[in-house]
Amino acid sequence: MPDGTPVQNQLFVYEHDAGRIELLIRIIYWILIGIVLWIYGIIAFIVQFIQWFHILILGCRNQALSDITRGYLEYRVHVLPYTYFMTDKRPNIFPETVKILEEA
């Protein structure tokens, strides 16, 4: 942050401790998350196709279509730390609202 205060709730942080049981549970969780991401990805792809035509014809973006795509991207980023062994904290299987911020 610009004022020097630490950023809270960062997604990609190092955690030293790891559970062996969680490593086995992770396999089942990967499958469930993968199914949700696959379905959500297909929907997001279709929405992007519709958005492309919307921009081409009307010259502006549609908020609802943009929100669907943003939701997919937020969910994908939200589950990355768990799927790449960075944390043992399990994300929800179904998408939830998260904030992804970029520091300037």
Residue frames as a rotation matrix with the C-alpha (Angstrom) as fourth column:
MET 1
0.579 0.815 0.000 0.00
0.815 -0.579 0.000 0.00
0.000 0.000 -1.000 0.00
PRO 2
0.298 -0.482 0.824 1.21
0.358 -0.744 -0.564 3.55
0.885 0.463 -0.050 -0.64
ASP 3
0.578 -0.034 0.815 1.24
-0.608 -0.684 0.402 4.53
0.544 -0.728 -0.416 3.06
GLY 4
-0.427 -0.903 -0.049 3.42
-0.687 0.359 -0.632 1.57
0.588 -0.236 -0.774 4.03
THR 5
-0.032 0.473 0.881 0.78
-0.863 0.432 -0.263 -0.48
-0.504 -0.768 0.394 5.86
PRO 6
-0.901 -0.355 0.251 0.84
-0.207 0.858 0.469 -4.20
-0.382 0.371 -0.847 5.08
VAL 7
-0.349 0.782 -0.517 -1.77
-0.804 0.034 0.594 -5.62
0.482 0.623 0.616 2.74
GLN 8
-0.417 0.301 0.858 -4.19
-0.637 0.576 -0.512 -7.94
-0.648 -0.760 -0.048 4.53
ASN 9
0.378 0.672 0.637 -5.57
-0.128 0.719 -0.683 -11.20
-0.917 0.177 0.357 3.14
GLN 10
-0.154 -0.499 -0.853 -3.08
-0.960 -0.128 0.249 -11.67
-0.233 0.857 -0.459 0.35
LEU 11
0.838 0.532 -0.121 -3.79
-0.543 0.790 -0.284 -14.76
-0.056 0.304 0.951 -1.71
PHE 12
0.695 -0.633 -0.340 -0.22
0.201 0.625 -0.754 -15.76
0.690 0.456 0.562 -2.52
VAL 13
0.380 -0.577 0.723 1.75
-0.896 -0.425 0.133 -15.98
0.231 -0.698 -0.678 0.72
TYR 14
-0.345 -0.619 -0.705 4.22
-0.330 0.783 -0.527 -18.58
0.879 0.051 -0.474 1.96
GLU 15
0.618 0.464 0.635 2.99
-0.776 0.229 0.588 -21.02
0.127 -0.856 0.501 4.61
HIS 16
-0.432 -0.902 0.029 5.60
-0.884 0.416 -0.214 -23.29
0.181 -0.118 -0.976 6.19
ASP 17
-0.634 0.214 0.743 3.32
-0.331 0.793 -0.511 -25.91
-0.699 -0.570 -0.433 7.76
ALA 18
-0.315 0.547 -0.776 1.43
-0.869 0.162 0.467 -28.38
0.381 0.822 0.424 5.57
GLY 19
0.016 0.432 0.902 -0.90
-0.742 0.610 -0.279 -31.22
-0.671 -0.664 0.330 6.48
ARG 20
-0.921 -0.390 -0.015 -0.44
-0.315 0.721 0.617 -34.69
-0.230 0.573 -0.787 5.00
ILE 21
-0.416 0.852 0.316 -4.13
0.621 0.521 -0.586 -35.53
-0.664 -0.047 -0.746 5.35
GLU 22
0.328 0.518 -0.790 -5.03
-0.176 -0.788 -0.590 -32.30
-0.928 0.333 -0.167 3.56
LEU 23
-0.553 -0.613 -0.565 -2.78
-0.699 -0.029 0.715 -33.41
-0.454 0.790 -0.412 0.71
LEU 24
-0.917 0.264 0.299 -5.00
0.344 0.903 0.258 -36.48
-0.201 0.340 -0.919 0.19
ILE 25
0.019 0.966 -0.259 -8.25
0.588 -0.220 -0.778 -34.51
-0.809 -0.137 -0.572 0.56
ARG 26
-0.212 -0.211 -0.954 -6.90
-0.422 -0.861 0.284 -32.07
-0.882 0.463 0.093 -2.01
ILE 27
-0.974 -0.175 0.143 -7.20
0.033 0.514 0.857 -34.68
-0.223 0.840 -0.495 -4.78
ILE 28
-0.292 0.946 0.143 -10.99
0.941 0.311 -0.131 -34.91
-0.169 0.097 -0.981 -4.37
TYR 29
0.264 0.358 -0.896 -11.21
0.338 -0.904 -0.261 -31.15
-0.903 -0.234 -0.359 -4.01
TRP 30
-0.676 -0.580 -0.455 -9.20
-0.263 -0.388 0.884 -30.66
-0.689 0.717 0.110 -7.22
ILE 31
-0.821 0.406 0.400 -11.71
0.570 0.568 0.594 -32.75
0.014 0.716 -0.698 -9.12
LEU 32
0.159 0.945 -0.285 -14.67
0.928 -0.242 -0.282 -30.75
-0.336 -0.220 -0.916 -7.78
ILE 33
0.123 -0.199 -0.972 -12.97
-0.008 -0.980 0.199 -27.39
-0.992 -0.016 -0.122 -8.37
GLY 34
-0.857 -0.514 -0.001 -11.93
-0.041 0.066 0.997 -28.56
-0.513 0.855 -0.077 -11.84
ILE 35
-0.450 0.782 0.432 -15.51
0.893 0.399 0.208 -29.45
-0.010 0.479 -0.878 -12.76
VAL 36
0.466 0.627 -0.625 -16.80
0.641 -0.726 -0.250 -26.08
-0.610 -0.284 -0.740 -11.55
LEU 37
-0.172 -0.619 -0.767 -14.01
-0.202 -0.740 0.642 -24.22
-0.964 0.265 0.002 -13.37
TRP 38
-0.886 -0.157 0.436 -14.63
0.342 0.414 0.844 -26.17
-0.312 0.897 -0.313 -16.55
ILE 39
-0.034 0.965 0.259 -18.37
0.999 0.040 -0.016 -25.41
-0.025 0.258 -0.966 -16.59
TYR 40
0.528 0.179 -0.830 -17.84
0.375 -0.926 0.039 -21.80
-0.762 -0.332 -0.556 -15.51
GLY 41
-0.488 -0.814 -0.313 -15.11
-0.031 -0.343 0.939 -21.45
-0.872 0.468 0.142 -18.18
ILE 42
-0.662 0.342 0.667 -17.44
0.749 0.341 0.568 -22.64
-0.034 0.876 -0.482 -20.93
ILE 43
0.461 0.868 -0.184 -20.07
0.870 -0.483 -0.101 -20.13
-0.177 -0.113 -0.978 -19.78
ALA 44
0.277 -0.440 -0.854 -17.44
0.105 -0.870 0.482 -17.36
-0.955 -0.223 -0.195 -19.62
PHE 45
-0.774 -0.576 0.264 -16.27
0.282 0.060 0.958 -18.22
-0.568 0.815 0.116 -23.14
ILE 46
-0.238 0.791 0.564 -19.81
0.958 0.096 0.269 -18.02
0.158 0.605 -0.781 -24.51
VAL 47
0.629 0.455 -0.630 -20.37
0.623 -0.780 0.059 -14.75
-0.465 -0.430 -0.774 -22.67
GLN 48
-0.207 -0.792 -0.574 -17.16
0.069 -0.597 0.799 -13.32
-0.976 0.126 0.178 -24.14
PHE 49
-0.765 0.012 0.644 -18.33
0.629 0.228 0.743 -14.29
-0.138 0.974 -0.182 -27.61
ILE 50
0.296 0.943 0.152 -21.64
0.943 -0.313 0.109 -12.48
0.150 0.111 -0.982 -27.00
GLN 51
0.460 -0.207 -0.864 -19.75
0.380 -0.833 0.402 -9.49
-0.803 -0.513 -0.304 -25.51
TRP 52
-0.648 -0.755 0.105 -17.62
0.375 -0.196 0.906 -9.29
-0.663 0.626 0.410 -28.65
PHE 53
-0.452 0.572 0.685 -20.72
0.821 -0.034 0.570 -8.96
0.349 0.820 -0.454 -30.81
HIS 54
0.560 0.661 -0.500 -22.25
0.814 -0.553 0.181 -6.48
-0.157 -0.508 -0.847 -28.37
ILE 55
0.027 -0.653 -0.757 -19.18
0.235 -0.732 0.640 -4.25
-0.972 -0.195 0.134 -28.64
LEU 56
-0.807 -0.368 0.462 -19.05
0.489 0.023 0.872 -4.67
-0.331 0.930 0.161 -32.41
ILE 57
-0.220 0.830 0.512 -22.69
0.863 -0.080 0.499 -3.75
0.455 0.551 -0.699 -32.94
LEU 58
0.735 0.667 -0.121 -23.38
0.626 -0.600 0.498 -1.21
0.260 -0.442 -0.859 -30.17
GLY 59
0.123 -0.789 0.603 -19.88
0.145 -0.586 -0.797 0.16
0.982 0.186 0.042 -29.51
CYS 60
-0.056 -0.154 0.987 -20.08
-0.914 -0.390 -0.113 -0.37
0.402 -0.908 -0.119 -25.73
ARG 61
-0.852 -0.302 -0.427 -19.71
-0.106 0.899 -0.424 -3.16
0.513 -0.316 -0.798 -23.17
ASN 62
0.312 0.947 -0.077 -22.57
-0.226 0.152 0.962 -4.87
0.923 -0.283 0.261 -21.35
GLN 63
-0.156 -0.376 0.913 -22.21
-0.936 -0.241 -0.258 -4.74
0.317 -0.895 -0.314 -17.53
ALA 64
0.630 0.478 0.612 -23.91
-0.674 0.728 0.125 -8.09
-0.386 -0.491 0.781 -16.88
LEU 65
0.917 -0.338 -0.213 -21.70
0.101 0.713 -0.693 -9.91
0.386 0.614 0.688 -19.38
SER 66
0.053 -0.932 0.360 -18.63
-0.388 -0.351 -0.852 -8.26
0.920 -0.095 -0.380 -17.92
ASP 67
0.105 0.064 0.992 -19.67
-0.994 -0.008 0.106 -9.30
0.014 -0.998 0.063 -14.39
ILE 68
0.956 0.245 0.160 -19.93
-0.242 0.970 -0.038 -12.95
-0.165 -0.003 0.986 -15.42
THR 69
0.578 -0.809 -0.106 -16.43
0.220 0.280 -0.934 -12.90
0.785 0.517 0.340 -16.90
ARG 70
-0.095 -0.596 0.797 -15.05
-0.685 -0.542 -0.487 -11.05
0.723 -0.592 -0.356 -13.87
GLY 71
0.534 0.389 0.751 -16.64
-0.827 0.425 0.368 -13.63
-0.176 -0.817 0.549 -11.57
TYR 72
0.967 -0.218 -0.135 -14.96
0.153 0.912 -0.381 -16.47
0.206 0.348 0.915 -13.46
LEU 73
0.202 -0.958 0.202 -11.55
0.064 -0.193 -0.979 -14.78
0.977 0.211 0.023 -13.31
GLU 74
0.007 -0.147 0.989 -11.95
-0.907 -0.419 -0.055 -13.97
0.422 -0.896 -0.137 -9.60
TYR 75
0.832 0.347 0.432 -12.88
-0.505 0.796 0.334 -17.57
-0.228 -0.496 0.838 -8.81
ARG 76
0.792 -0.581 -0.189 -9.97
0.286 0.626 -0.725 -18.92
0.540 0.520 0.662 -10.82
VAL 77
-0.111 -0.853 0.510 -7.50
-0.261 -0.470 -0.843 -16.67
0.959 -0.226 -0.170 -9.00
HIS 78
0.274 0.321 0.907 -9.19
-0.936 -0.125 0.328 -17.46
0.219 -0.939 0.266 -5.66
VAL 79
0.951 0.148 0.273 -8.54
-0.219 0.943 0.252 -21.22
-0.220 -0.299 0.929 -5.98
LEU 80
0.603 -0.763 -0.232 -4.98
-0.227 0.114 -0.967 -20.97
0.764 0.636 -0.105 -7.37
PRO 81
-0.146 -0.740 0.657 -3.13
-0.927 -0.130 -0.352 -20.92
0.346 -0.660 -0.667 -4.00
TYR 82
0.272 0.320 0.908 -4.88
-0.696 0.717 -0.044 -24.12
-0.665 -0.619 0.417 -2.92
THR 83
0.979 0.175 0.103 -4.44
-0.056 0.721 -0.691 -25.94
-0.195 0.671 0.715 -6.21
TYR 84
0.514 -0.857 -0.031 -0.74
-0.124 -0.038 -0.992 -25.02
0.849 0.513 -0.126 -6.38
PHE 85
0.376 -0.314 -0.872 0.07
0.758 0.645 0.095 -26.24
0.533 -0.696 0.481 -2.84
MET 86
-0.438 -0.551 0.711 0.61
0.077 -0.810 -0.581 -22.74
0.896 -0.200 0.397 -1.41
THR 87
-0.536 0.341 0.772 -1.95
-0.833 -0.360 -0.420 -23.14
0.135 -0.868 0.478 1.38
ASP 88
-0.935 0.298 -0.193 -4.01
0.324 0.939 -0.115 -25.78
0.147 -0.170 -0.974 3.15
LYS 89
-0.547 0.780 -0.304 -6.97
-0.185 -0.467 -0.865 -23.42
-0.816 -0.417 0.400 3.51
ARG 90
-0.609 0.378 0.697 -9.70
0.746 0.573 0.340 -24.89
-0.271 0.727 -0.631 1.29
PRO 91
-0.893 0.393 -0.218 -11.62
-0.440 -0.864 0.244 -22.43
-0.092 0.313 0.945 -0.89
ASN 92
0.010 0.958 0.286 -15.34
-0.410 0.265 -0.873 -22.87
-0.912 -0.108 0.395 -1.41
ILE 93
-0.490 -0.128 0.862 -16.15
0.588 0.682 0.435 -25.20
-0.644 0.720 -0.259 -4.26
PHE 94
0.354 0.679 0.644 -18.71
0.932 -0.317 -0.177 -22.77
0.084 0.662 -0.744 -5.62
PRO 95
-0.388 -0.584 0.713 -17.65
0.594 -0.750 -0.291 -19.25
0.705 0.311 0.638 -6.59
GLU 96
0.447 0.441 -0.779 -17.80
0.854 -0.470 0.224 -16.47
-0.267 -0.765 -0.586 -4.05
THR 97
0.870 -0.080 0.487 -17.10
0.154 -0.893 -0.422 -12.77
0.468 0.442 -0.765 -4.37
VAL 98
0.309 -0.841 -0.445 -13.44
0.835 0.016 0.551 -11.88
-0.456 -0.542 0.706 -3.85
LYS 99
0.947 -0.087 -0.309 -11.45
-0.187 -0.933 -0.309 -8.73
-0.261 0.350 -0.899 -4.52
ILE 100
0.315 -0.883 0.348 -8.34
0.929 0.362 0.076 -8.80
-0.193 0.299 0.934 -6.63
LEU 101
0.922 -0.031 -0.386 -6.31
-0.012 -0.999 0.053 -5.62
-0.387 -0.044 -0.921 -6.37
GLU 102
0.390 -0.837 0.384 -3.27
0.840 0.152 -0.521 -4.46
0.378 0.526 0.762 -8.27
GLU 103
0.421 -0.327 -0.846 -0.83
0.513 -0.684 0.519 -2.12
-0.748 -0.653 -0.120 -6.61
ALA 104
0.982 -0.038 0.186 0.31
0.132 -0.567 -0.813 0.80
0.136 0.823 -0.552 -8.71
